[in-house]
Amino acid sequence: MKVDGKDMRPIWFNPDSKIVQVIDQRFLPHRLIVEDLLTMDRTIYAIKEMFVRGAPLIGATGAFGVYISLVQKNNKGADNAYLISECNRLKDARPTAMNLFWGVDRVLKIALKYDTYEARVKAALDEALAVTEEEAVNCKKIGEYGMPIIEEISKKKNGAPVNILTHCNAGWLACVEYGTATAPVYTAFDNGIDVHVWVDETRPLNQGSRLTAWELGKHGVRHTVITDNAGGHIMQHGMVDLVIVGTDRTTRAGDVANKIGTYLKALAARDNNIPFYVALPSSTFDWDITDGIADIPIEERDPDEIRYVQGLCNGKIKKVLVPPETSFAVNHAFDVTPARLVTGFITERGICKAGEKGIMALFPDKKK
């Protein structure tokens, strides 16, 4: 995607230095900082501390992490046990995002096919690059399949703006290109459809107001930042035509784990008869489970993410304490939206109804 006229991705491999580099998203939108991932420890830290975040991007970072493990200083070459142990550490970095496990396991499986160190390094890098490019292509397809939904609403409104509500950041910053929830928005915008996006701030880390607003603005898409709790109000007053969100893990039966607050948006959309779509590449499906509420692990993060708010003050990025210093806080990072509240899934293979029957019809190769 374009940032001030320059092509940019949130993760890339620098062929000159042979280093994996990422945007450190903690400082956006006020600072654009690039971080080198030189070691497995640094890669794990980047995932845990959310330099990189969003399911597809975490998957790509995990894929590159296998390569990083092989080329970091003091590595043990082609030692299988060491490599597997390092990859297990990497997969433990965040428990909810399915793409992390998928990306690591895919590259590890390829790397273990080679006995020599040089061949293993090349295979790991090639596969990580392939994962990254495939996810970019998949997100582009999500945009192409999702655009007709927006186009149909536009026609019904005689060309008046289509108002789309999203939650958290499921844009190109969370993926590699295009995004998941934002891919149909960008595709519609680029095809001349008048769109406007309601951007939830998405507490506690404000990925909506910091990241989604930033990237939509760079692309020229009209948008308005709202508080998380305003979604129901604007739906009641006819100000939302469509809700599109991303997901960090979705079961084969259609239960959706996404950033905390998604469930409440789904309930409000259902009560107001507003379509609620989830956009995701197939790498985000967990094909082994059906009950999202019982079986998807929900990450609990540092309570200080709730207690402190970060922003720009007199040209400097600062954190300030909001509640009383002695107050306890709990920070559930995700919630689960049952399939019954989801209108449909937008994937790289097309759109399907939420539920095992619809998903398996689109992905028959994943049947047990």
N, C-alpha and C positions, 0 to 999 in steps of 0.2 A: 504494500500500500504506500501511498505518498505522504510524506511528512515534509511540509514546506518545499514541495517540488522534488524531493529526493526519495527514491525507492528505499523502503525500510521494512525489515521484519523484526519480530521480537527475539529471534534466535537465528544464528547463522554460523557457518564454518568459514574462517578466514584462510584461504588456500596459501597465502604468503607466509603467515606465521604458524599455520596449522593449529590454530587455537579456536575453540568454540567460544563465541561471544554472545551475550544477551543484553537486552535493555533491563536495567534495574528499575522495575516498575514502582518501587516504593516511593520514588521521588517525583513521579509524574503527578500532575501536569507541569510542575514548576521547574523541574530539572530533568534533562535528558542525559542520563548517565549510562555508559556502556561498561559491562563487567566481563572480565576474562574468567572462564571456568577452567582452571588448570589442574585441579585435583578432585578426587571423589568427595572429599570432605567439603570442599567449596561448593560442589554441585549439589550435595545434600542440603547444605546450608541455604543455598539459593532457592531451593524448592520449599524448604520449611519456612523460611522467612519471607517468601513470596516476592523475591526478585522476579521470578517467573510464576505465573499462576494461570488457571484455566485449564480444563482437562486436556485438550489437544496439545497445548504448549507444554504442559507437564509431561505428556507422553513423548514428545519430541526431545525434551531435555533428558528424560530417562534413557531414550535410545542413544543419544550422544554420550550419556554417562558411562555406558559400557566401553565406548572408545576411549573416553577420558581415563577410565580405570586402567586400561592397557598401556597408555602412553605417559601417565603421570610418573614423576620421579619416584624412585624406590619401589616400582612395581615388581611383580614376580613373574614377568614374562608370560609364558603360556601355561602357568600353573592353574589347572582347572579348579581346584578347591578354593584357591585364593580368589579367582575371578568370580566364582559363584557366590562366595561369601560377600564380596564387595557389592555384587548386584543385589543381594538380599538386603544389605544395609540401605542401598538406594531405594528399593521398593518400600522400605519402612518409613521413608521420609514423610509421606502423607497417606493416611489410611483410606480415604474415601474415593479419590480419583482413580477410576478404572484404567484410564489411559496410561498411567505411570507403570502399572504392572504389565500391561500389554506391550508398551514400547520397550521396556527392559527385556522382557522374556523373548520378544521377537529377535532382537539383536543378539542376545546371549546365545540363543539356539543356533544362529548362523555362525557366530564366532567359534563355538565349540566344535564345529565340523572341521576345523583346521588345526593341525598339530604344530606347525611352525609359527613362531611369534610374528614374523613379518606378514604372513598370510592372514593371520588372525586379526591383526591391526587393520589391514586393508579391508577385510570382510566386514568388520564392525563399523568402520567409517562409511563404507559404501551402503550398508543397510540402514544406518542412521540417516544418511542423506536421503535414501529412498523413502523412509518413514516420513521425513519432513515434507518432501515433495508430494507424496500421496495425500497427506493430510491437507495440504494447500489445495490440491485438486478437488478433494472431497468437499471442502468448504465452498469452493466455487460452484460445485454441482448443487449443494444445498441452496445456494442463492438462486440458481436457475430453476430449481423445482419449487422454491418458495415464492418467487416473484409473482406467479399467476394468482396466488391468494390475495396479494396486495392489489394487483391489477384489477381483479374482479370487484373488490371493494371500491376502487377508484371509479370504475365505470358506473356502479350503483349510485355513487355520490356525484356523478356528472363532472368528474375531474377535480372536485374539491379535495383538499388535503386528506390523506389517510393518516389517522392518528394511531400510532403504534406504541404500546407500553412495553418496556423491557426491564429486566432486573439484573443487577450486578453488571459485570462486563463479560459479554460473550461475543466480543468483537475480535478484530485481527490481533489485538494485544494478547488475547487469551488463546489464540490458535497459532497459525503461521501466516495465513492470508485470509482476508474476507470476514472471518469469524463464523460463528454458527447462527446465533439469533440475529446478528446484524447482516449476515450475507444476503438474505432476501431484501433487506432495506437498501443496501448498497446497489444491488442489481436493479431494483425498482428505480432508485434515484438516477442511476446512470442511464436508464432507459426513458427518462423524462417524466416519470410518475411523481406527482407532488406528494411528498411524505413529510411527516413531522413525528419526532420521537419524544415520548415522555421518558425521562431518564430518572429512575429511582436512585437516590443518593447511595443506598445500600450500605448501611451501617453494619459492622463497626469500622471497616477500613475504607468505606466510601469509594468502592470500585466503580460505581456508577458515576458519581459526580466528578471523580478524579480522572477516570480512564475512558469510560464510554463517551462522556461529554467531550473529552479532549480529542478522541479519534474521529467522532462524528463531525466536530468542528473543523478538523484538518481536511476532511473530505467534502465539506460544504453542506452537510445535511442539517436542516433545521431541527432544533431540539430544545427542550426545556427541562431543567433539573427540578425535581420535586422531592419532598420528604418521603421516606418509605411509606408512611401511613396515609399519604394522600391518594394512593392508588384507588382505594374503594370509593372515595368521594368523587373523583373525576369519572370513574366508570358509571356511577349512579346518575351523573349529570350529562351522559351521552358524549363525553369528551374522548372516549377511547373506542376505536373500531376493532382493534386486534391486539392480542398479547402474544409476544414471542419471547421465549427464554431459552437458555442453554441448559446443560446438565453435566454433572461430574460423574454420575454412574446411573444407568437405567437398567432395570431388570428385563428379562425376556418376556415378562408379563406386562411391562409398561409402567411400573412404579418408578418415579423420577426423584433422584437425589440432586438437589441444586442448592445454591447459596441460601442461607437462612432467610426466610421471608417469602420464598417462592410459593409455598403452600397457601399462605394468606392471599396472595394475588390470584391463585387458581380458584380459591373459594369465592372471592369477589367477582371474578370473571364469570363463574358459573351462575351466581346469583343474578347477574345482569345480562345473561345470554350473550356474552362476548366470547368469540373463539379464542382458545388458549392452546397455542402450539409450542412444541418443544423441538428445537433444532439440534441435531447431533450427527457426528459421523459414526459409523458402525463400531469403531474402536472404543466407543464409550459404553456400549452395551455390555452388561455382565450376563453372559449366556448361561451361567450355572445357577442363577438364583431367580426366584419368582416373587418372593415377598420382600419388598423394599424396606418396610418398616421394621421387620424382624431381622433381616439379614444384611442390610447395608450398614457398615460401621460409620458412625457420625463423629467426625473429628471435633475434639474440644481444644480450642486454642488458648493462648495466654490471655487471662482476663484483662491485662493491661491494654489490650487492643480496644476494649470497651471503655475502660476508665480514662484513657487519654485520647485526644483528638489531635491530628496533625494538620498543619496548614502553613500558609505563607504569611509572615509577619515582618514588616519593614525590610523586605528583601531576603529574609532568612526563613528556612523551614524549621518550624518549632512544634513541640508537642505541649499540650496543656491538659491538666487534670480537670475533669468535669465533676464527678460525684465526690462526696466527702472522702477524705483520704482513708478513713477506716471502714468504708463500705465494701462488702464483698461483691464480686461479679462473677458470672459464669458465661462462657463464650462458646456456644454451640455454632459451629461453622456452617452446617447444612441442615436442611429438613427434607422430608420425603413427601412428595405429592402423589397420591394414589392415581392409578391409571384412569379411574372413572372420571377424574376432573380434567383430563387431557383430551383435547379435540383430536389431535393427531401428531405424528412425528414427521419432521422434515429431515430426510437423510440423503446421502449421496446416491441412493438407488430410487428415490422418489418419496412420495408421501403415503403413510399408512395410518390406519386407525390405531389408537392406543389399546393394547391388549395383545396377548400372546398370539392369537389367531392372525391378527393383522400384521404383526411384526414378523412372524414366521413365514407368512405369504411373501413378504418382501425379501426375507433372508432364509430361503429354504435350505441353504447350505449349512446353516447353523442348527438345524434340528438335531436333537439327540439321537 
